[in-house]
Amino acid sequence: MIPFGSYLPDLPALENPGATVANNVIPRLKGPDGGTVYGPLANTSITGSALPSRVLGAFSCKDYDGNSETFAGTTTALFRLVSGVWDDVTGTAYTTADDETWEFAQFGLRVLATGFNDAIQSYVIGTSTDFANLAAAAPRARHLAVVKEFVMALNTSDPTDGVVPHRAWWCAIDDPTNWPTPGTASAASVQSDRQDLMVGGWGQSIIGAVGGADGAVFKETAIYRIAYEGPPTVFGFYEIERAQGTPFPNSVVNVGPFAVYIGQDGFYRFNGAASEPIGERRVDRTILADIDMSYRHRVYGVADHDQHLIFWAYPTTAATSGNPNRLASWNWVTGDFSVSDGLAFELIFPEFPKGLTLEDLDTISTSLDTLPLSLDSRAWTGGRRRIAGFNGSNQLVTFQGTNLAATLETGEFGSPSGRRVRVNGFRPLVDGGTITGLVRSRNLLSESLTNSVSQSANPGTGIVPARIDARYVRARVSIAAGGTWTHAQGIEPVMMEGSQR
C-alpha cells in the first residue's frame, strides 16, 4: 500500500512521503503504518435567517441553566438569535468600520461586545432587552477577554490618550461595570489598572487561561504571558516571544492547554510559555502565499473539540469582496493538515446550538418535507458546541450538509532502480462513496504532468484501470459529492518496472 500520508505541499512532489493534494477532507488519525487517514468534510446547511448586511462578528454562549444564546454584529447593529430569526438588540446605532470586527466575551450572565469605534456594549442574559453601554469610564477597545476575575481590554482608545494600540486595561475585580481612573486610590482599591506593552507593535489578540498562564497577549511581533500577582501590580506582563506574534488577529484559537495561531511565517502552537512551529516543512509557505494580506483581519480560526481540529477560514486573491473562500484544517492529535476550496464564508465561529421545537421549525420552512436537514439531525436539538458561520448572503450556516466532493493525491514515485514504471491501475483504499481516479505522469522533473483518462473503479476488483509507462507517477483519487464514506487511507498500485530509457 502507498498511504496518502500527511498533506505536505511545501515539499517537492518527487518522493514526497505524504499527499500532494488533500482537498475537501479532514485529517482524522494515523493508520497502523503511520500514514494519515482522511475523512469527509461536510457541506454547509442554512440554519438561520439572513442578517441585513455583512456580518463582522458572532458569539455563542450559555446561561446558568444551559440555555444557548447567539449574537452577531454588523456595521450598525447587534442581533440576538431567537427561534432561528435574528432579533435586533441594538442599543444605539453603531459605526463599526468594515475593516474592524465585533469581538465578544462573557462574564457570568453578561455578554460584552466591542467594535472599537463605539463604547463597549453590555447585554445581561435574562434581563436585558437591548445592548447598552457598559460603563462611561470604560475605554473603547478592539479586543476583549476574561482574565481571572477581570474583563481585560486590549488595543484601547480613551478621551485623554486617544488610540493606544499597545495598551491592556482591566476593570475592577469581579465588576465589569467599574472602570475607575487608573493610578487613583479608588482604582487600586479594586485592583483596576492598565499597562502599556511597548514591544511588538499593535495588540492583536488577548486570551485567558492558556497552558499554565493566566492569559496571553498576542501582538504583531511579540507575545506576552499574563500572570495575576495581586496588589499592587495586580497583573504582570512578561514578554516571552519577540520573534513571533501574529498579523492575523482572529487566527488565535485557545484550546485550553495551548493556543494555536498563524504567525508571520507560518502556523504555531503556544503552550503559555513558548511557541513551537506546527506547519514548518508542511504547509506554511503554501498557505501563507495563498492568503490575501489585504484582508488579513478576515482570517478566522475556530476549534472543533469533537474532532480535535482547528479550522481557519481565509480569503485568497480570488475571493469575492475579501470574504474567506478557503479552509485550512489541523488535527492537534496527529499534527496533520488539509485544505478545502469548496466553501465560502463571511466568517466562522463556535456556536452552541439552541434546541428548536416543531413550532420553531416553521421559521426555517413551513413544510417538513423541505427542511434542509433530517428531523434526527442534532442541528435542531442544541447541546455541544459546533462550528458555524455566515455565508455570502449573511445567513447562519453549519457543517451539517452532505459530504463535499473530495480529492486526494499521493506523492510522486517511481522505480527504486531508476527504471521507468508501467502502471496498469491502482486500487483506492476508500471505504465508500463513488470513486474515480487517474494517474499523473512525467519523464523529467522539468516537464508538465500528463493526466490519464479519469475512470471509475472496476466493481469486481476495485481497481481503477490505467496504462502508463513513465519515469515518475502519482495517483489521484476523486470521491463524488454526496457520497457516504468514512476513511480514505491510500492506494494499492498495480505496476511493474519498465525499461531503462
C-alpha positions as CSV (number, residue, x, y, z in Angstrom):
1,M,0.0,0.0,0.0
2,I,1.0,3.6,-0.7
3,P,-0.6,5.7,2.1
4,F,-1.8,9.2,1.3
5,G,0.2,10.4,4.2
6,S,0.4,13.9,5.7
7,Y,-0.5,16.8,3.5
8,L,2.9,18.2,2.6
9,P,2.6,20.7,-0.3
10,D,5.7,22.6,0.8
11,L,7.9,19.6,0.0
12,P,9.0,18.6,-3.6
13,A,6.5,16.2,-5.2
14,L,9.1,13.6,-6.1
15,E,9.4,11.1,-3.2
16,N,7.1,13.3,-1.1
17,P,6.3,11.0,1.8
18,G,2.8,12.5,2.1
19,A,-0.1,13.8,0.0
20,T,0.4,16.5,-2.6
21,V,-3.3,17.2,-2.7
22,A,-5.8,16.8,0.2
23,N,-8.8,18.9,-0.7
24,N,-12.3,18.9,1.0
25,V,-11.2,16.3,3.5
26,I,-10.2,16.4,7.2
27,P,-7.2,14.6,8.8
28,R,-8.6,12.1,11.2
29,L,-6.0,9.7,12.6
30,K,-2.8,7.8,11.9
31,G,-3.1,4.4,10.3
32,P,-1.2,1.3,11.6
33,D,1.6,2.1,9.0
34,G,1.9,5.7,10.2
35,G,0.1,7.1,7.2
36,T,-2.6,9.8,7.7
37,V,-6.2,8.7,7.3
38,Y,-8.6,11.3,5.9
39,G,-12.4,11.7,6.4
40,P,-15.1,13.6,4.6
41,L,-15.8,17.3,5.0
42,A,-19.5,18.2,5.1
43,N,-21.0,21.0,3.1
44,T,-22.8,23.8,4.9
45,S,-26.5,24.0,5.5
46,I,-28.6,27.1,6.3
47,T,-29.9,27.0,9.9
48,G,-31.0,30.6,10.4
49,S,-32.5,33.7,8.7
50,A,-30.3,36.3,6.9
51,L,-29.0,39.4,8.6
52,P,-29.4,42.7,6.7
53,S,-25.7,43.2,5.8
54,R,-22.3,41.6,6.1
55,V,-21.6,40.0,9.5
56,L,-18.5,41.4,11.3
57,G,-18.5,39.1,14.3
58,A,-20.6,36.4,16.1
59,F,-20.6,34.8,19.5
60,S,-22.4,32.0,21.3
61,C,-22.6,31.1,25.0
62,K,-24.9,29.5,27.6
63,D,-26.7,30.8,30.7
64,Y,-26.6,29.2,34.1
65,D,-29.4,26.7,33.1
66,G,-27.5,25.6,30.0
67,N,-29.7,27.6,27.6
68,S,-27.8,28.8,24.5
69,E,-27.6,32.4,23.3
70,T,-26.1,33.5,20.0
71,F,-25.3,37.1,19.0
72,A,-24.0,38.7,15.8
73,G,-23.0,42.2,14.7
74,T,-23.0,44.2,11.5
75,T,-21.5,47.7,10.9
76,T,-24.5,49.4,12.5
77,A,-26.4,46.9,14.7
78,L,-26.2,43.9,17.1
79,F,-28.6,41.0,16.9
80,R,-29.7,38.0,19.0
81,L,-30.9,34.7,17.5
82,V,-34.4,33.8,18.6
83,S,-36.0,30.7,17.2
84,G,-33.9,30.9,14.1
85,V,-34.7,34.6,13.4
86,W,-32.4,37.5,14.2
87,D,-33.9,40.0,16.7
88,D,-32.3,43.5,16.6
89,V,-30.9,44.2,20.1
90,T,-29.0,47.4,19.2
91,G,-28.7,49.9,21.9
92,T,-27.9,52.8,19.6
93,A,-26.7,52.8,16.0
94,Y,-23.1,51.8,15.8
95,T,-20.3,52.9,13.4
96,T,-18.2,49.8,13.2
97,A,-15.8,50.1,10.3
98,D,-15.9,47.4,7.6
99,D,-12.2,46.5,8.3
100,E,-12.9,46.1,12.0
101,T,-14.6,43.1,13.7
102,W,-17.0,42.7,16.6
103,E,-15.4,40.8,19.5
104,F,-17.4,39.3,22.3
105,A,-16.7,38.0,25.8
106,Q,-18.9,36.5,28.6
107,F,-18.6,37.4,32.2
108,G,-21.2,35.5,34.2
109,L,-24.5,36.3,32.5
110,R,-23.2,39.4,31.0
111,V,-22.3,39.4,27.3
112,L,-19.8,42.1,26.2
113,A,-19.3,43.3,22.7
114,T,-16.8,45.7,21.1
115,G,-16.5,47.0,17.6
116,F,-13.8,49.6,18.6
117,N,-15.5,52.8,17.2
118,D,-18.2,52.8,19.9
119,A,-18.4,52.1,23.6
120,I,-18.1,48.6,24.8
121,Q,-21.6,47.1,24.8
122,S,-23.3,45.0,27.5
123,Y,-26.2,42.6,27.4
124,V,-27.3,40.7,30.6
125,I,-28.9,37.4,29.7
126,G,-32.4,37.0,31.1
127,T,-32.6,40.8,32.0
128,S,-31.6,43.0,29.0
129,T,-33.8,43.8,26.1
130,D,-31.1,45.5,24.1
131,F,-27.4,46.1,24.4
132,A,-26.3,49.2,26.3
133,N,-23.0,51.0,27.0
134,L,-21.0,49.0,29.6
135,A,-19.7,52.0,31.5
136,A,-19.0,55.6,30.8
137,A,-15.4,55.3,32.1
138,A,-14.6,52.1,30.2
139,P,-12.2,52.6,27.2
140,R,-13.1,51.7,23.7
141,A,-11.2,48.5,22.6
142,R,-10.5,46.3,19.7
143,H,-10.1,43.1,21.8
144,L,-11.7,41.7,24.9
145,A,-11.1,38.7,27.2
146,V,-11.9,37.5,30.7
147,V,-8.6,37.0,32.6
148,K,-9.1,35.6,36.1
149,E,-11.9,37.7,37.6
150,F,-11.4,40.7,35.3
151,V,-12.5,41.9,31.9
152,M,-9.4,42.9,30.1
153,A,-9.4,45.2,27.1
154,L,-6.6,45.4,24.5
155,N,-5.7,48.0,21.9
156,T,-7.7,50.8,23.5
157,S,-8.9,54.3,23.0
158,D,-10.0,56.9,25.6
159,P,-10.7,60.7,25.6
160,T,-7.4,61.5,27.3
161,D,-4.8,59.5,25.4
162,G,-6.7,58.7,22.2
163,V,-5.8,55.4,20.5
164,V,-3.2,53.4,22.2
165,P,-2.9,50.1,20.3
166,H,-0.3,48.6,22.7
167,R,-2.3,49.1,25.9
168,A,-4.0,46.5,28.1
169,W,-6.6,47.8,30.5
170,W,-8.7,45.9,33.0
171,C,-11.8,46.6,35.2
172,A,-12.4,46.3,38.9
173,I,-12.2,42.8,40.2
174,D,-15.5,40.9,39.7
175,D,-17.2,44.1,38.3
176,P,-17.0,44.7,34.6
177,T,-19.1,47.9,35.0
178,N,-16.5,49.6,37.2
179,W,-13.5,51.2,35.4
180,P,-12.0,53.8,37.8
181,T,-9.3,56.2,36.7
182,P,-6.1,54.2,36.5
183,G,-3.5,55.2,39.1
184,T,-6.0,56.6,41.6
185,A,-6.7,55.2,45.1
186,S,-10.1,54.1,44.1
187,A,-8.7,52.1,41.2
188,A,-6.0,50.5,43.4
189,S,-8.7,49.5,46.0
190,V,-10.5,47.4,43.4
191,Q,-7.3,46.2,41.5
192,S,-8.2,48.1,38.3
193,D,-5.3,49.4,36.2
194,R,-3.7,49.4,32.8
195,Q,-0.3,48.5,31.3
196,D,1.4,49.6,28.1
197,L,3.2,46.8,26.3
198,M,5.8,48.7,24.3
199,V,7.4,45.9,22.3
200,G,5.8,44.2,19.3
201,G,3.5,46.7,17.6
202,W,-0.3,46.6,17.8
203,G,-2.1,44.4,20.2
204,Q,-3.8,41.8,18.0
205,S,-5.5,39.3,20.4
206,I,-5.9,38.6,24.1
207,I,-6.9,35.3,25.6
208,G,-7.3,34.0,29.2
209,A,-6.2,30.8,30.8
210,V,-3.9,29.1,28.3
211,G,-1.5,26.3,29.4
212,G,-0.1,27.4,32.8
213,A,-0.6,31.1,32.2
214,D,-3.5,33.2,33.4
215,G,-3.6,34.7,29.9
216,A,-1.6,35.9,26.9
217,V,-1.4,38.9,24.7
218,F,-0.5,38.4,21.0
219,K,1.0,41.4,19.3
220,E,2.3,41.7,15.7
221,T,5.8,40.6,16.6
222,A,5.7,39.7,20.3
223,I,3.8,37.5,22.7
224,Y,3.3,38.4,26.4
225,R,2.4,36.0,29.2
226,I,-0.1,37.4,31.7
227,A,0.3,36.4,35.4
228,Y,-2.1,37.5,38.2
229,E,0.1,38.8,41.0
230,G,-2.4,40.7,43.2
231,P,-1.8,44.2,44.6
232,P,0.0,46.4,43.9
233,T,0.9,45.3,40.4
234,V,-2.2,43.1,40.0
235,F,-1.0,41.7,36.7
236,G,2.5,41.0,35.4
237,F,3.0,41.1,31.6
238,Y,6.1,39.1,30.6
239,E,7.5,39.2,27.1
240,I,8.3,35.6,26.2
241,E,8.4,35.8,22.4
242,R,9.9,38.6,20.3
243,A,10.5,36.6,17.1
244,Q,6.8,35.6,17.0
245,G,3.4,37.2,17.0
246,T,0.5,37.4,14.5
247,P,-0.6,39.7,11.7
248,F,-4.0,37.8,11.8
249,P,-5.8,39.0,14.9
250,N,-8.7,36.5,14.5
251,S,-6.5,33.5,13.8
252,V,-5.7,32.9,17.5
253,V,-7.6,29.9,18.9
254,N,-7.4,29.0,22.6
255,V,-7.9,25.2,23.1
256,G,-7.0,25.3,26.8
257,P,-3.7,23.5,27.3
258,F,-2.5,25.5,24.3
259,A,-3.4,28.1,21.8
260,V,-2.8,28.0,18.0
261,Y,-2.2,30.9,15.7
262,I,-0.9,31.9,12.3
263,G,2.3,33.9,12.7
264,Q,4.5,36.0,10.4
265,D,5.9,32.9,8.7
266,G,3.6,30.0,9.5
267,F,1.4,28.1,12.0
268,Y,2.4,27.8,15.6
269,R,1.2,26.2,18.9
270,F,1.7,28.3,22.1
271,N,1.6,26.5,25.5
272,G,1.6,29.5,27.7
273,A,5.4,29.7,27.9
274,A,6.7,29.3,24.3
275,S,5.7,28.7,20.7
276,E,6.6,25.8,18.5
277,P,6.1,25.5,14.7
278,I,3.4,23.1,13.5
279,G,3.4,23.9,9.8
280,E,7.1,24.1,9.0
281,R,8.1,21.8,6.1
282,R,4.4,21.1,5.7
283,V,2.0,23.9,4.7
284,D,3.5,27.2,5.8
285,R,4.7,28.5,2.5
286,T,1.8,27.2,0.5
287,I,-1.0,28.6,2.7
288,L,0.7,31.9,3.6
289,A,1.2,32.6,-0.1
290,D,-2.5,31.8,-0.7
291,I,-3.8,34.4,1.8
292,D,-4.9,37.8,0.6
293,M,-3.0,40.0,3.0
294,S,-5.3,43.0,2.2
295,Y,-7.9,41.1,4.2
296,R,-5.8,39.5,7.0
297,H,-8.4,40.6,9.5
298,R,-10.8,38.2,7.8
299,V,-8.8,35.1,8.7
300,Y,-10.9,33.3,11.3
301,G,-9.9,30.4,13.5
302,V,-12.2,28.0,15.3
303,A,-11.7,24.8,17.3
304,D,-13.8,21.7,16.7
305,H,-13.2,19.8,20.0
306,D,-15.2,16.7,18.9
307,Q,-12.8,16.0,16.1
308,H,-9.6,17.6,17.6
309,L,-9.5,20.0,14.7
310,I,-8.7,23.7,14.2
311,F,-10.3,25.3,11.2
312,W,-9.1,28.6,9.7
313,A,-11.2,30.3,7.0
314,Y,-9.2,32.7,4.9
315,P,-9.6,34.8,1.8
316,T,-7.5,34.3,-1.3
317,T,-6.9,36.8,-4.0
318,A,-9.7,35.1,-5.9
319,A,-12.2,35.8,-3.1
320,T,-15.3,37.8,-3.6
321,S,-15.3,41.1,-1.7
322,G,-12.5,39.7,0.5
323,N,-14.7,37.0,2.1
324,P,-12.9,33.8,3.2
325,N,-13.2,31.3,0.3
326,R,-10.8,28.6,1.6
327,L,-10.5,26.5,4.8
328,A,-7.3,25.0,6.3
329,S,-7.7,22.4,9.0
330,W,-5.2,21.0,11.5
331,N,-5.6,17.9,13.7
332,W,-3.9,18.7,17.1
333,V,-3.5,15.0,17.9
334,T,-1.9,13.8,14.6
335,G,-0.3,17.2,13.6
336,D,-1.8,16.8,10.1
337,F,-3.3,19.5,7.8
338,S,-5.7,19.6,4.9
339,V,-7.5,22.3,2.9
340,S,-10.8,23.0,1.3
341,D,-11.8,25.2,-1.6
342,G,-15.5,24.1,-1.7
343,L,-16.9,26.5,0.8
344,A,-17.2,30.3,1.2
345,F,-18.0,32.4,4.3
346,E,-18.1,35.8,5.8
347,L,-16.7,34.3,9.0
348,I,-16.8,31.2,11.1
349,F,-17.3,30.9,14.9
350,P,-18.0,28.3,17.6
351,E,-21.8,28.1,18.3
352,F,-23.8,26.4,21.0
353,P,-27.0,25.4,19.1
354,K,-30.3,26.2,20.7
355,G,-32.9,23.4,20.5
356,L,-36.0,24.1,18.4
357,T,-39.5,22.8,18.9
358,L,-41.7,21.6,16.0
359,E,-43.4,25.0,16.1
360,D,-40.0,26.7,15.8
361,L,-39.2,24.8,12.6
362,D,-41.8,27.0,10.8
363,T,-39.2,29.7,10.9
364,I,-37.0,27.6,8.7
365,S,-39.6,26.0,6.5
366,T,-43.4,25.7,6.6
367,S,-43.1,22.1,5.2
368,L,-41.3,19.3,6.9
369,D,-40.6,17.8,3.5
370,T,-38.5,20.9,2.5
371,L,-36.4,21.2,5.7
372,P,-32.7,21.3,4.9
373,L,-31.9,18.6,7.5
374,S,-33.4,15.5,8.8
375,L,-35.5,15.7,11.9
376,D,-33.0,13.4,13.5
377,S,-30.1,15.9,13.0
378,R,-28.5,17.3,16.1
379,A,-28.7,20.7,14.5
380,W,-32.3,21.0,15.9
381,T,-31.5,19.7,19.4
382,G,-29.0,22.1,20.8
383,G,-26.2,20.9,23.1
384,R,-22.4,20.8,22.5
385,R,-20.5,23.5,20.7
386,R,-20.1,23.1,16.9
387,I,-18.6,25.2,14.1
388,A,-21.0,27.7,12.4
389,G,-20.6,30.6,10.1
390,F,-22.2,33.1,7.8
391,N,-22.4,32.6,4.0
392,G,-22.2,35.3,1.4
393,S,-25.9,36.0,1.8
394,N,-25.5,36.8,5.6
395,Q,-27.2,33.5,6.6
396,L,-26.2,31.4,9.5
397,V,-24.8,28.1,8.4
398,T,-23.4,24.9,10.0
399,F,-21.4,22.0,8.6
400,Q,-24.5,19.7,8.5
401,G,-24.8,19.2,4.8
402,T,-23.9,16.3,2.6
403,N,-20.2,15.5,2.0
404,L,-18.3,17.7,-0.4
405,A,-16.5,16.3,-3.4
406,A,-13.0,15.3,-2.2
407,T,-9.7,14.9,-3.9
408,L,-6.5,13.2,-2.7
409,E,-3.2,12.7,-4.5
410,T,-0.2,10.7,-3.5
411,G,3.4,11.9,-3.7
412,E,5.3,11.3,-6.8
413,F,7.1,8.0,-7.0
414,G,9.0,5.8,-9.5
415,S,11.0,2.6,-9.6
416,P,13.7,2.3,-6.8
417,S,16.1,1.2,-9.5
418,G,15.6,4.4,-11.6
419,R,13.8,2.5,-14.4
420,R,10.6,3.6,-15.9
421,V,7.4,2.1,-14.4
422,R,4.4,0.6,-16.1
423,V,1.2,1.3,-14.2
424,N,-1.8,-0.8,-15.1
425,G,-4.0,0.8,-12.5
426,F,-4.5,1.2,-8.7
427,R,-7.0,0.3,-6.1
428,P,-8.2,3.3,-4.0
429,L,-8.4,2.4,-0.3
430,V,-11.6,4.3,0.5
431,D,-14.5,2.7,2.4
432,G,-17.4,4.1,0.4
433,G,-18.6,6.8,-2.0
434,T,-18.5,7.0,-5.8
435,I,-14.8,6.9,-6.7
436,T,-12.9,7.8,-9.8
437,G,-9.2,8.0,-10.3
438,L,-6.4,8.8,-12.7
439,V,-2.6,8.6,-12.9
440,R,-0.4,11.7,-13.4
441,S,3.0,11.1,-15.0
442,R,6.1,12.7,-16.5
443,N,9.5,11.6,-17.6
444,L,11.5,14.7,-16.5
445,L,11.0,16.8,-13.4
446,S,11.1,19.8,-15.8
447,E,8.1,18.5,-17.7
448,S,4.4,19.3,-17.1
449,L,2.3,16.4,-15.7
450,T,0.2,14.4,-18.1
451,N,-3.1,13.0,-16.8
452,S,-4.6,9.7,-17.8
453,V,-8.3,9.5,-18.5
454,S,-10.3,9.6,-15.3
455,Q,-12.0,6.3,-14.8
456,S,-14.3,4.5,-12.3
457,A,-13.1,1.7,-10.2
458,N,-13.9,-1.8,-11.5
459,P,-16.9,-3.1,-9.4
460,G,-15.3,-6.5,-9.1
461,T,-11.7,-5.8,-8.4
462,G,-11.9,-2.2,-7.1
463,I,-9.1,-1.3,-9.5
464,V,-9.0,2.0,-11.4
465,P,-7.5,1.0,-14.8
466,A,-4.7,2.9,-16.4
467,R,-2.0,2.2,-18.9
468,I,1.0,4.4,-18.2
469,D,4.7,4.0,-19.0
470,A,6.7,6.8,-17.4
471,R,9.6,7.5,-15.0
472,Y,7.6,9.4,-12.4
473,V,3.9,8.9,-11.5
474,R,1.3,10.0,-8.9
475,A,-2.2,8.6,-8.3
476,R,-5.2,10.9,-7.9
477,V,-8.4,9.7,-6.2
478,S,-11.7,11.7,-6.5
479,I,-14.7,11.0,-4.3
480,A,-18.0,12.4,-5.7
481,A,-20.1,14.8,-3.6
482,G,-22.9,13.5,-1.5
483,G,-21.4,10.0,-1.0
484,T,-21.2,8.2,2.3
485,W,-17.7,7.2,3.4
486,T,-15.5,7.5,6.5
487,H,-11.9,6.7,5.8
488,A,-9.5,7.3,2.9
489,Q,-6.1,5.6,3.5
490,G,-4.2,5.4,0.3
491,I,-3.8,3.2,-2.8
492,E,-2.6,-0.2,-3.9
493,P,-0.7,0.2,-7.2
494,V,-0.7,-2.4,-9.9
495,M,2.6,-1.8,-11.6
496,M,6.0,-3.2,-12.7
497,E,9.4,-2.0,-13.7
498,G,9.7,-0.9,-17.3
499,S,12.7,-0.1,-19.5
500,Q,15.8,1.9,-18.5
501,R,15.2,4.6,-21.2
